[in-house]
Amino acid sequence: MTKKISVLNNRSIIQISGSDSINFLNNILTNDILNLQENEICPSALLTPQGKILFDFLTFIPNKGLNVVYIECSKGQKNELINKLNLYSLRQNIKINETELMTIVTNKISDFQHVYKDVRFYKTYIGRTYLKKNEFDQKSMLHFTEDHFWYHYEKVKNCVLEGEKEVSSNKLYPFEIGMNSNNGISFEKGCFIGQEVIARVKYKGNIKKYCCGFESLEKINLNSQNNSKIIKNDDFDLGEVIFINNFENNALGFCIIKSKYLVQNDSEFKCFYNEYPLVVYKPKIIN
């Protein structure tokens, strides 16, 4: 794969600090903040009491000895997430601040002193680093590109959903987007918001559907009145489309497929969305 570096302008970084910050986050988020290491970035979420995702994001720490945690979230959900965290943090020594950090994604780690490996990408090495605007000189980056197709393509092949367009608030469970396979859910740390529902599903083993990436080799008409959300194979309804992003010569997107059909198919399989043939990529949790 050609080496690439891009800035994700649709992402924001929030800093949570204070003596109670670690325990505060550990009591409400799905992942175990206490086990975060300095060289890793971990998916996480804030759930409803019913176990569905309100906000999906990534967590990381710059220094294990400090009471500081960073959250990379969708820029469109930043203010709402900050308000929700402030609501939960009453009477605790917590400071929640926006930062000026930029999210930079790359498959070329040598251009940066520190890169967090994004564990959600299991087919390709994708790293993330965070710099202030005055620290980033794109002219000095031989592999910098403003074309984000490469990153979206890797997201689809690795079944990595992020942000409110792909993970609509209060619609999906964290195991449906594979968070339990990436240390995004801790079943050992104790309670967090929505934990009872998530634990019940885990121990019953009855996950009925999973999110998958898909690719179409042609653009998809998103304005057709005849479009349905259903994905089919022969006469069977396999699931439905969540999100489609058209590019110059093709379309990439995400869908949710019934588990029983995923088990029966290869890691990549063909199906149809309306009249468009698709290649669907299964998540690693059932590959």
VEXDO-545841 format. One record per residue (C-alpha): residue number from 1; residue in one letter; x, y, z. Coordinates in pm, 1 decimal, m for minus. Example, Ala and Ser with C-alpha at 12.3 -4.5 7.8 and 13.67 -1.06 7.14 Angstrom:
2
<gunu nr="1" rest="A" xx="1230.0" yy="m450.0" zz="780.0"/>
<gunu nr="2" rest="S" xx="1367.0" yy="m106.0" zz="714.0"/>
This chain:
287
<gunu nr="1" rest="M" xx="0.0" yy="0.0" zz="0.0"/>
<gunu nr="2" rest="T" xx="126.9" yy="349.0" zz="m88.7"/>
<gunu nr="3" rest="K" xx="238.1" yy="546.8" zz="214.1"/>
<gunu nr="4" rest="K" xx="m16.3" yy="807.4" zz="323.4"/>
<gunu nr="5" rest="I" xx="m58.2" yy="1082.7" zz="584.2"/>
<gunu nr="6" rest="S" xx="m381.8" yy="1279.1" zz="629.5"/>
<gunu nr="7" rest="V" xx="m541.9" yy="1518.2" zz="876.0"/>
<gunu nr="8" rest="L" xx="m894.6" yy="1430.1" zz="989.6"/>
<gunu nr="9" rest="N" xx="m1069.7" yy="1766.1" zz="1017.8"/>
<gunu nr="10" rest="N" xx="m1392.0" yy="1601.0" zz="1136.5"/>
<gunu nr="11" rest="R" xx="m1234.4" yy="1490.0" zz="1465.5"/>
<gunu nr="12" rest="S" xx="m1175.6" yy="1678.3" zz="1793.6"/>
<gunu nr="13" rest="I" xx="m966.9" yy="1609.0" zz="2103.6"/>
<gunu nr="14" rest="I" xx="m1097.1" yy="1660.9" zz="2458.4"/>
<gunu nr="15" rest="Q" xx="m874.6" yy="1659.2" zz="2768.3"/>
<gunu nr="16" rest="I" xx="m1003.9" yy="1525.9" zz="3100.5"/>
<gunu nr="17" rest="S" xx="m781.3" yy="1601.4" zz="3399.6"/>
<gunu nr="18" rest="G" xx="m798.9" yy="1628.7" zz="3777.3"/>
<gunu nr="19" rest="S" xx="m742.3" yy="1391.0" zz="4068.2"/>
<gunu nr="20" rest="D" xx="m1073.3" yy="1211.3" zz="4008.2"/>
<gunu nr="21" rest="S" xx="m1046.2" yy="1190.2" zz="3627.4"/>
<gunu nr="22" rest="I" xx="m934.7" yy="825.9" zz="3597.2"/>
<gunu nr="23" rest="N" xx="m1194.9" yy="681.9" zz="3835.1"/>
<gunu nr="24" rest="F" xx="m1462.4" yy="911.2" zz="3695.0"/>
<gunu nr="25" rest="L" xx="m1412.2" yy="787.1" zz="3339.1"/>
<gunu nr="26" rest="N" xx="m1371.2" yy="427.5" zz="3449.0"/>
<gunu nr="27" rest="N" xx="m1712.7" yy="438.8" zz="3614.2"/>
<gunu nr="28" rest="I" xx="m1898.2" yy="557.0" zz="3304.5"/>
<gunu nr="29" rest="L" xx="m1706.8" yy="440.6" zz="2993.1"/>
<gunu nr="30" rest="T" xx="m1700.1" yy="92.1" zz="2842.3"/>
<gunu nr="31" rest="N" xx="m1321.9" yy="37.1" zz="2835.9"/>
<gunu nr="32" rest="D" xx="m1084.1" yy="6.6" zz="3131.0"/>
<gunu nr="33" rest="I" xx="m901.7" yy="339.8" zz="3165.9"/>
<gunu nr="34" rest="L" xx="m676.1" yy="195.4" zz="3437.8"/>
<gunu nr="35" rest="N" xx="m523.7" yy="m46.0" zz="3185.9"/>
<gunu nr="36" rest="L" xx="m449.5" yy="214.3" zz="2918.1"/>
<gunu nr="37" rest="Q" xx="m83.4" yy="211.7" zz="2815.9"/>
<gunu nr="38" rest="E" xx="114.5" yy="508.6" zz="2686.4"/>
<gunu nr="39" rest="N" xx="172.7" yy="353.4" zz="2344.0"/>
<gunu nr="40" rest="E" xx="m185.1" yy="256.7" zz="2265.3"/>
<gunu nr="41" rest="I" xx="m516.9" yy="405.8" zz="2173.0"/>
<gunu nr="42" rest="C" xx="m832.7" yy="224.9" zz="2276.2"/>
<gunu nr="43" rest="P" xx="m1189.9" yy="245.3" zz="2143.3"/>
<gunu nr="44" rest="S" xx="m1455.2" yy="328.8" zz="2397.6"/>
<gunu nr="45" rest="A" xx="m1809.8" yy="454.8" zz="2426.2"/>
<gunu nr="46" rest="L" xx="m2058.2" yy="624.0" zz="2653.5"/>
<gunu nr="47" rest="L" xx="m2378.1" yy="418.5" zz="2654.4"/>
<gunu nr="48" rest="T" xx="m2741.4" yy="468.8" zz="2741.3"/>
<gunu nr="49" rest="P" xx="m2870.5" yy="274.6" zz="3045.3"/>
<gunu nr="50" rest="Q" xx="m3019.1" yy="35.7" zz="2785.8"/>
<gunu nr="51" rest="G" xx="m2670.1" yy="m40.9" zz="2653.3"/>
<gunu nr="52" rest="K" xx="m2681.0" yy="145.6" zz="2321.8"/>
<gunu nr="53" rest="I" xx="m2406.2" yy="382.0" zz="2205.0"/>
<gunu nr="54" rest="L" xx="m2461.1" yy="751.6" zz="2272.0"/>
<gunu nr="55" rest="F" xx="m2107.0" yy="851.9" zz="2170.4"/>
<gunu nr="56" rest="D" xx="m1825.0" yy="643.0" zz="2025.2"/>
<gunu nr="57" rest="F" xx="m1466.1" yy="766.8" zz="2057.4"/>
<gunu nr="58" rest="L" xx="m1103.4" yy="675.2" zz="2122.4"/>
<gunu nr="59" rest="T" xx="m915.3" yy="715.9" zz="2451.1"/>
<gunu nr="60" rest="F" xx="m541.7" yy="759.7" zz="2507.9"/>
<gunu nr="61" rest="I" xx="m301.1" yy="885.6" zz="2772.9"/>
<gunu nr="62" rest="P" xx="28.8" yy="1071.9" zz="2716.3"/>
<gunu nr="63" rest="N" xx="180.8" yy="977.7" zz="3052.7"/>
<gunu nr="64" rest="K" xx="83.2" yy="689.3" zz="3279.2"/>
<gunu nr="65" rest="G" xx="177.5" yy="884.3" zz="3591.3"/>
<gunu nr="66" rest="L" xx="m53.9" yy="1178.1" zz="3526.2"/>
<gunu nr="67" rest="N" xx="m427.7" yy="1203.4" zz="3590.7"/>
<gunu nr="68" rest="V" xx="m490.9" yy="1308.3" zz="3231.6"/>
<gunu nr="69" rest="V" xx="m693.2" yy="1124.7" zz="2967.5"/>
<gunu nr="70" rest="Y" xx="m761.2" yy="1236.4" zz="2612.6"/>
<gunu nr="71" rest="I" xx="m1070.0" yy="1153.9" zz="2409.9"/>
<gunu nr="72" rest="E" xx="m1075.2" yy="1172.0" zz="2029.7"/>
<gunu nr="73" rest="C" xx="m1437.3" yy="1216.4" zz="1921.4"/>
<gunu nr="74" rest="S" xx="m1643.2" yy="1337.2" zz="1627.4"/>
<gunu nr="75" rest="K" xx="m1626.3" yy="1716.6" zz="1594.4"/>
<gunu nr="76" rest="G" xx="m2002.5" yy="1720.3" zz="1537.7"/>
<gunu nr="77" rest="Q" xx="m2062.2" yy="1555.6" zz="1875.5"/>
<gunu nr="78" rest="K" xx="m1792.4" yy="1736.4" zz="2074.1"/>
<gunu nr="79" rest="N" xx="m2010.9" yy="1992.5" zz="2252.8"/>
<gunu nr="80" rest="E" xx="m2283.1" yy="1741.6" zz="2332.7"/>
<gunu nr="81" rest="L" xx="m2026.4" yy="1496.4" zz="2470.3"/>
<gunu nr="82" rest="I" xx="m1863.5" yy="1765.4" zz="2687.2"/>
<gunu nr="83" rest="N" xx="m2205.1" yy="1860.6" zz="2825.7"/>
<gunu nr="84" rest="K" xx="m2280.9" yy="1497.3" zz="2909.0"/>
<gunu nr="85" rest="L" xx="m1944.8" yy="1447.7" zz="3081.1"/>
<gunu nr="86" rest="N" xx="m1997.5" yy="1766.0" zz="3283.6"/>
<gunu nr="87" rest="L" xx="m2339.8" yy="1638.9" zz="3385.8"/>
<gunu nr="88" rest="Y" xx="m2190.2" yy="1317.1" zz="3523.0"/>
<gunu nr="89" rest="S" xx="m1891.3" yy="1486.4" zz="3689.7"/>
<gunu nr="90" rest="L" xx="m2074.1" yy="1688.7" zz="3955.4"/>
<gunu nr="91" rest="R" xx="m1889.6" yy="1721.0" zz="4289.4"/>
<gunu nr="92" rest="Q" xx="m1575.7" yy="1554.8" zz="4151.1"/>
<gunu nr="93" rest="N" xx="m1233.0" yy="1706.5" zz="4091.4"/>
<gunu nr="94" rest="I" xx="m1261.5" yy="1700.4" zz="3713.2"/>
<gunu nr="95" rest="K" xx="m1161.7" yy="1948.0" zz="3443.2"/>
<gunu nr="96" rest="I" xx="m1293.2" yy="1896.0" zz="3090.9"/>
<gunu nr="97" rest="N" xx="m1130.2" yy="2110.4" zz="2824.0"/>
<gunu nr="98" rest="E" xx="m1126.4" yy="2132.5" zz="2446.4"/>
<gunu nr="99" rest="T" xx="m779.9" yy="2120.4" zz="2293.0"/>
<gunu nr="100" rest="E" xx="m621.3" yy="2253.2" zz="1975.2"/>
<gunu nr="101" rest="L" xx="m480.5" yy="1913.2" zz="1883.0"/>
<gunu nr="102" rest="M" xx="m528.0" yy="1780.8" zz="1529.6"/>
<gunu nr="103" rest="T" xx="m590.8" yy="1413.0" zz="1450.7"/>
<gunu nr="104" rest="I" xx="m339.8" yy="1279.6" zz="1199.8"/>
<gunu nr="105" rest="V" xx="m372.3" yy="930.0" zz="1053.4"/>
<gunu nr="106" rest="T" xx="m91.8" yy="750.5" zz="875.6"/>
<gunu nr="107" rest="N" xx="36.5" yy="415.9" zz="755.2"/>
<gunu nr="108" rest="K" xx="390.1" yy="554.4" zz="769.0"/>
<gunu nr="109" rest="I" xx="511.2" yy="574.9" zz="1127.8"/>
<gunu nr="110" rest="S" xx="864.0" yy="705.8" zz="1063.9"/>
<gunu nr="111" rest="D" xx="744.7" yy="1063.9" zz="999.4"/>
<gunu nr="112" rest="F" xx="645.9" yy="1111.6" zz="1363.5"/>
<gunu nr="113" rest="Q" xx="815.1" yy="1074.0" zz="1700.3"/>
<gunu nr="114" rest="H" xx="510.6" yy="916.7" zz="1859.6"/>
<gunu nr="115" rest="V" xx="227.7" yy="726.9" zz="1693.0"/>
<gunu nr="116" rest="Y" xx="m54.9" yy="541.4" zz="1865.5"/>
<gunu nr="117" rest="K" xx="m135.2" yy="211.9" zz="1693.4"/>
<gunu nr="118" rest="D" xx="m507.1" yy="197.5" zz="1616.8"/>
<gunu nr="119" rest="V" xx="m602.5" yy="m157.1" zz="1722.0"/>
<gunu nr="120" rest="R" xx="m931.9" yy="m142.7" zz="1531.6"/>
<gunu nr="121" rest="F" xx="m740.8" yy="m193.1" zz="1204.2"/>
<gunu nr="122" rest="Y" xx="m641.1" yy="m558.4" zz="1198.4"/>
<gunu nr="123" rest="K" xx="m565.1" yy="m597.9" zz="825.2"/>
<gunu nr="124" rest="T" xx="m344.5" yy="m289.3" zz="794.2"/>
<gunu nr="125" rest="Y" xx="m119.4" yy="m89.5" zz="1025.7"/>
<gunu nr="126" rest="I" xx="m286.9" yy="245.9" zz="1082.9"/>
<gunu nr="127" rest="G" xx="m139.3" yy="486.6" zz="1335.4"/>
<gunu nr="128" rest="R" xx="m274.4" yy="807.8" zz="1483.4"/>
<gunu nr="129" rest="T" xx="m81.0" yy="1100.8" zz="1620.5"/>
<gunu nr="130" rest="Y" xx="m189.9" yy="1434.2" zz="1763.7"/>
<gunu nr="131" rest="L" xx="m23.0" yy="1769.5" zz="1698.6"/>
<gunu nr="132" rest="K" xx="m105.8" yy="2136.2" zz="1732.4"/>
<gunu nr="133" rest="K" xx="m147.8" yy="2324.6" zz="1405.8"/>
<gunu nr="134" rest="N" xx="182.0" yy="2507.7" zz="1450.9"/>
<gunu nr="135" rest="E" xx="358.6" yy="2173.7" zz="1498.2"/>
<gunu nr="136" rest="F" xx="238.9" yy="2021.9" zz="1170.8"/>
<gunu nr="137" rest="D" xx="407.0" yy="2117.8" zz="844.6"/>
<gunu nr="138" rest="Q" xx="235.3" yy="1932.6" zz="562.4"/>
<gunu nr="139" rest="K" xx="484.3" yy="2066.0" zz="306.7"/>
<gunu nr="140" rest="S" xx="758.3" yy="1864.2" zz="474.4"/>
<gunu nr="141" rest="M" xx="550.9" yy="1545.9" zz="457.5"/>
<gunu nr="142" rest="L" xx="632.8" yy="1358.2" zz="137.5"/>
<gunu nr="143" rest="H" xx="326.9" yy="1137.4" zz="171.0"/>
<gunu nr="144" rest="F" xx="73.1" yy="1393.6" zz="289.9"/>
<gunu nr="145" rest="T" xx="m258.1" yy="1393.6" zz="103.3"/>
<gunu nr="146" rest="E" xx="m585.4" yy="1578.9" zz="141.5"/>
<gunu nr="147" rest="D" xx="m760.9" yy="1291.0" zz="m35.2"/>
<gunu nr="148" rest="H" xx="m906.0" yy="1077.5" zz="244.2"/>
<gunu nr="149" rest="F" xx="m1021.7" yy="792.8" zz="21.0"/>
<gunu nr="150" rest="W" xx="m735.0" yy="569.5" zz="138.3"/>
<gunu nr="151" rest="Y" xx="m842.8" yy="606.6" zz="502.9"/>
<gunu nr="152" rest="H" xx="m1211.6" yy="543.2" zz="427.3"/>
<gunu nr="153" rest="Y" xx="m1113.3" yy="237.8" zz="222.6"/>
<gunu nr="154" rest="E" xx="m913.2" yy="97.1" zz="514.5"/>
<gunu nr="155" rest="K" xx="m1202.8" yy="169.8" zz="750.8"/>
<gunu nr="156" rest="V" xx="m1439.2" yy="m27.4" zz="528.2"/>
<gunu nr="157" rest="K" xx="m1204.7" yy="m325.4" zz="482.6"/>
<gunu nr="158" rest="N" xx="m1140.5" yy="m339.5" zz="856.5"/>
<gunu nr="159" rest="C" xx="m1505.2" yy="m269.4" zz="954.7"/>
<gunu nr="160" rest="V" xx="m1413.1" yy="42.8" zz="1152.3"/>
<gunu nr="161" rest="L" xx="m1711.0" yy="270.2" zz="1214.8"/>
<gunu nr="162" rest="E" xx="m1668.2" yy="608.6" zz="1382.1"/>
<gunu nr="163" rest="G" xx="m1870.8" yy="924.9" zz="1428.5"/>
<gunu nr="164" rest="E" xx="m2240.6" yy="1001.6" zz="1429.0"/>
<gunu nr="165" rest="K" xx="m2293.7" yy="938.8" zz="1056.5"/>
<gunu nr="166" rest="E" xx="m2179.0" yy="578.4" zz="1090.6"/>
<gunu nr="167" rest="V" xx="m2270.3" yy="515.2" zz="1454.7"/>
<gunu nr="168" rest="S" xx="m2600.7" yy="693.5" zz="1501.3"/>
<gunu nr="169" rest="S" xx="m2672.8" yy="786.7" zz="1862.6"/>
<gunu nr="170" rest="N" xx="m2888.7" yy="536.0" zz="2052.7"/>
<gunu nr="171" rest="K" xx="m2910.4" yy="293.0" zz="1757.5"/>
<gunu nr="172" rest="L" xx="m2631.2" yy="36.6" zz="1791.4"/>
<gunu nr="173" rest="Y" xx="m2483.4" yy="m176.8" zz="2067.9"/>
<gunu nr="174" rest="P" xx="m2102.9" yy="m167.7" zz="2113.3"/>
<gunu nr="175" rest="F" xx="m2060.5" yy="m536.7" zz="2029.9"/>
<gunu nr="176" rest="E" xx="m2237.5" yy="m477.4" zz="1697.1"/>
<gunu nr="177" rest="I" xx="m1945.1" yy="m257.0" zz="1587.5"/>
<gunu nr="178" rest="G" xx="m1684.4" yy="m497.9" zz="1726.9"/>
<gunu nr="179" rest="M" xx="m1575.4" yy="m301.7" zz="2033.5"/>
<gunu nr="180" rest="N" xx="m1555.0" yy="m618.5" zz="2242.6"/>
<gunu nr="181" rest="S" xx="m1281.7" yy="m754.0" zz="2011.3"/>
<gunu nr="182" rest="N" xx="m1061.3" yy="m442.9" zz="2053.8"/>
<gunu nr="183" rest="N" xx="m1057.0" yy="m402.8" zz="2433.8"/>
<gunu nr="184" rest="G" xx="m1328.9" yy="m143.0" zz="2394.2"/>
<gunu nr="185" rest="I" xx="m1547.4" yy="m315.8" zz="2652.6"/>
<gunu nr="186" rest="S" xx="m1420.9" yy="m435.4" zz="2990.1"/>
<gunu nr="187" rest="F" xx="m1614.5" yy="m710.4" zz="3166.1"/>
<gunu nr="188" rest="E" xx="m1369.9" yy="m723.9" zz="3458.0"/>
<gunu nr="189" rest="K" xx="m1355.4" yy="m366.0" zz="3589.4"/>
<gunu nr="190" rest="G" xx="m1709.9" yy="m358.4" zz="3731.8"/>
<gunu nr="191" rest="C" xx="m2009.9" yy="m143.8" zz="3653.8"/>
<gunu nr="192" rest="F" xx="m2039.2" yy="126.5" zz="3391.2"/>
<gunu nr="193" rest="I" xx="m2343.7" yy="284.4" zz="3231.3"/>
<gunu nr="194" rest="G" xx="m2533.4" yy="16.1" zz="3037.0"/>
<gunu nr="195" rest="Q" xx="m2308.8" yy="m262.6" zz="3170.9"/>
<gunu nr="196" rest="E" xx="m2590.4" yy="m495.5" zz="3281.7"/>
<gunu nr="197" rest="V" xx="m2738.1" yy="m514.2" zz="2932.4"/>
<gunu nr="198" rest="I" xx="m2398.3" yy="m567.6" zz="2768.7"/>
<gunu nr="199" rest="A" xx="m2301.8" yy="m841.7" zz="3015.3"/>
<gunu nr="200" rest="R" xx="m2633.1" yy="m1020.3" zz="2964.3"/>
<gunu nr="201" rest="V" xx="m2581.2" yy="m1034.6" zz="2588.7"/>
<gunu nr="202" rest="K" xx="m2220.9" yy="m1153.8" zz="2630.1"/>
<gunu nr="203" rest="Y" xx="m2304.9" yy="m1441.7" zz="2859.9"/>
<gunu nr="204" rest="K" xx="m2610.0" yy="m1549.8" zz="2663.3"/>
<gunu nr="205" rest="G" xx="m2405.1" yy="m1535.2" zz="2342.1"/>
<gunu nr="206" rest="N" xx="m2697.8" yy="m1414.6" zz="2133.3"/>
<gunu nr="207" rest="I" xx="m2554.0" yy="m1133.2" zz="1921.9"/>
<gunu nr="208" rest="K" xx="m2792.4" yy="m1129.3" zz="1628.4"/>
<gunu nr="209" rest="K" xx="m2616.1" yy="m889.0" zz="1389.9"/>
<gunu nr="210" rest="Y" xx="m2284.6" yy="m719.2" zz="1320.3"/>
<gunu nr="211" rest="C" xx="m2172.9" yy="m412.3" zz="1128.1"/>
<gunu nr="212" rest="C" xx="m1969.3" yy="m474.8" zz="812.5"/>
<gunu nr="213" rest="G" xx="m1795.0" yy="m258.7" zz="556.0"/>
<gunu nr="214" rest="F" xx="m1887.2" yy="m277.2" zz="189.9"/>
<gunu nr="215" rest="E" xx="m1762.8" yy="m154.1" zz="m145.2"/>
<gunu nr="216" rest="S" xx="m1944.2" yy="m85.4" zz="m470.6"/>
<gunu nr="217" rest="L" xx="m1743.4" yy="m54.5" zz="m792.8"/>
<gunu nr="218" rest="E" xx="m1972.7" yy="224.0" zz="m909.2"/>
<gunu nr="219" rest="K" xx="m2132.8" yy="527.6" zz="m750.9"/>
<gunu nr="220" rest="I" xx="m2468.4" yy="470.0" zz="m582.9"/>
<gunu nr="221" rest="N" xx="m2757.3" yy="702.7" zz="m656.7"/>
<gunu nr="222" rest="L" xx="m2853.7" yy="817.9" zz="m308.1"/>
<gunu nr="223" rest="N" xx="m3151.3" yy="1023.8" zz="m426.6"/>
<gunu nr="224" rest="S" xx="m3348.5" yy="751.1" zz="m602.2"/>
<gunu nr="225" rest="Q" xx="m3703.3" yy="721.3" zz="m470.9"/>
<gunu nr="226" rest="N" xx="m3687.9" yy="348.0" zz="m539.2"/>
<gunu nr="227" rest="N" xx="m3399.3" yy="289.0" zz="m300.7"/>
<gunu nr="228" rest="S" xx="m3456.5" yy="71.3" zz="1.8"/>
<gunu nr="229" rest="K" xx="m3206.2" yy="4.7" zz="280.6"/>
<gunu nr="230" rest="I" xx="m3222.9" yy="m371.4" zz="234.4"/>
<gunu nr="231" rest="I" xx="m2916.6" yy="m576.3" zz="133.3"/>
<gunu nr="232" rest="K" xx="m3003.1" yy="m901.3" zz="m43.4"/>
<gunu nr="233" rest="N" xx="m2842.7" yy="m1220.3" zz="m164.5"/>
<gunu nr="234" rest="D" xx="m3070.8" yy="m1412.5" zz="m400.1"/>
<gunu nr="235" rest="D" xx="m3408.7" yy="m1394.9" zz="m228.7"/>
<gunu nr="236" rest="F" xx="m3277.2" yy="m1348.0" zz="125.7"/>
<gunu nr="237" rest="D" xx="m3271.1" yy="m1019.1" zz="316.9"/>
<gunu nr="238" rest="L" xx="m2927.2" yy="m1019.0" zz="479.5"/>
<gunu nr="239" rest="G" xx="m2951.6" yy="m683.0" zz="654.9"/>
<gunu nr="240" rest="E" xx="m2957.4" yy="m313.9" zz="574.1"/>
<gunu nr="241" rest="V" xx="m2734.7" yy="m20.7" zz="482.0"/>
<gunu nr="242" rest="I" xx="m2625.4" yy="221.0" zz="756.4"/>
<gunu nr="243" rest="F" xx="m2415.8" yy="472.5" zz="563.1"/>
<gunu nr="244" rest="I" xx="m2290.8" yy="527.2" zz="205.2"/>
<gunu nr="245" rest="N" xx="m2012.0" yy="757.9" zz="90.6"/>
<gunu nr="246" rest="N" xx="m1970.6" yy="815.0" zz="m284.7"/>
<gunu nr="247" rest="F" xx="m1625.3" yy="876.8" zz="m429.9"/>
<gunu nr="248" rest="E" xx="m1506.8" yy="950.0" zz="m784.2"/>
<gunu nr="249" rest="N" xx="m1544.2" yy="599.6" zz="m925.6"/>
<gunu nr="250" rest="N" xx="m1704.5" yy="390.7" zz="m653.0"/>
<gunu nr="251" rest="A" xx="m1888.7" yy="393.0" zz="m321.5"/>
<gunu nr="252" rest="L" xx="m1789.6" yy="280.8" zz="27.1"/>
<gunu nr="253" rest="G" xx="m2015.9" yy="227.8" zz="322.8"/>
<gunu nr="254" rest="F" xx="m2131.6" yy="26.7" zz="618.5"/>
<gunu nr="255" rest="C" xx="m2419.1" yy="m211.1" zz="670.2"/>
<gunu nr="256" rest="I" xx="m2552.1" yy="m432.2" zz="944.9"/>
<gunu nr="257" rest="I" xx="m2586.5" yy="m801.6" zz="858.9"/>
<gunu nr="258" rest="K" xx="m2762.8" yy="m1081.9" zz="1044.9"/>
<gunu nr="259" rest="S" xx="m2512.6" yy="m1309.2" zz="1221.5"/>
<gunu nr="260" rest="K" xx="m2648.6" yy="m1631.7" zz="1073.3"/>
<gunu nr="261" rest="Y" xx="m2564.9" yy="m1513.2" zz="721.9"/>
<gunu nr="262" rest="L" xx="m2218.2" yy="m1389.6" zz="816.4"/>
<gunu nr="263" rest="V" xx="m2124.0" yy="m1728.8" zz="957.8"/>
<gunu nr="264" rest="Q" xx="m2222.7" yy="m1894.0" zz="629.6"/>
<gunu nr="265" rest="N" xx="m2008.0" yy="m1666.8" zz="409.3"/>
<gunu nr="266" rest="D" xx="m1637.6" yy="m1609.6" zz="345.2"/>
<gunu nr="267" rest="S" xx="m1448.5" yy="m1311.9" zz="487.3"/>
<gunu nr="268" rest="E" xx="m1547.1" yy="m1124.9" zz="168.8"/>
<gunu nr="269" rest="F" xx="m1874.4" yy="m1203.0" zz="m8.9"/>
<gunu nr="270" rest="K" xx="m2100.3" yy="m1054.6" zz="m274.8"/>
<gunu nr="271" rest="C" xx="m2456.7" yy="m933.2" zz="m242.6"/>
<gunu nr="272" rest="F" xx="m2683.1" yy="m656.3" zz="m375.0"/>
<gunu nr="273" rest="Y" xx="m2812.2" yy="m320.6" zz="m256.6"/>
<gunu nr="274" rest="N" xx="m3102.5" yy="m240.0" zz="m489.0"/>
<gunu nr="275" rest="E" xx="m2946.3" yy="m297.0" zz="m833.7"/>
<gunu nr="276" rest="Y" xx="m2587.7" yy="m233.0" zz="m716.7"/>
<gunu nr="277" rest="P" xx="m2352.6" yy="m530.1" zz="m660.4"/>
<gunu nr="278" rest="L" xx="m2152.5" yy="m503.2" zz="m338.3"/>
<gunu nr="279" rest="V" xx="m1850.6" yy="m670.3" zz="m184.3"/>
<gunu nr="280" rest="V" xx="m1907.7" yy="m703.8" zz="191.6"/>
<gunu nr="281" rest="Y" xx="m1618.5" yy="m738.4" zz="439.3"/>
<gunu nr="282" rest="K" xx="m1681.6" yy="m935.2" zz="758.4"/>
<gunu nr="283" rest="P" xx="m1552.7" yy="m804.9" zz="1094.4"/>
<gunu nr="284" rest="K" xx="m1261.6" yy="m988.8" zz="1254.2"/>
<gunu nr="285" rest="I" xx="m1471.1" yy="m1108.5" zz="1546.3"/>
<gunu nr="286" rest="I" xx="m1639.1" yy="m1365.8" zz="1320.6"/>
<gunu nr="287" rest="N" xx="m1371.9" yy="m1417.6" zz="1052.9"/>
